[in-house]
Amino acid sequence: MIYQDKTLTCKECGAEFVFTAGQQEFFAEKGFTNEPSRCPACRAARKQRTGGGQRRNDFYSGPRQMYKAICSQCGSLTEVPFEPRGDRPVYCRECYSNMRARNYR
């Protein structure tokens, strides 16, 4: 398919911007069906406001609370992003990675 540059209007600020043929080709390769509705400046500002492009709700925004725990495999002190309840094993990053690698061979 041959793409041609298109002039679009930003839904946020009303400025016109060019949706280039190269950008259209990229969108098509990624399977995106909608054209961008915001100009590059408004997209960047929105990305900045929403935490770098990651969609996060208010519950998860801010720094993640970490909890100290003892690794069930090697006994080292580690931190995990959930509060250990004691009914399931907790692993340090290295032991968890090794265990996943063994399980997926």
Buried (B, 14 or more C-beta within 10 A) or exposed (E): EEBEEEEBEBEEEEEEBEBEEEBBEEBEEEEEEEEBEBBEEBBEBEEEEEEEEEEEEEEEEEEEEEEEBEBBBEEEEBEBEEEBEEEEEBBBEEBBEBEEEEEEE
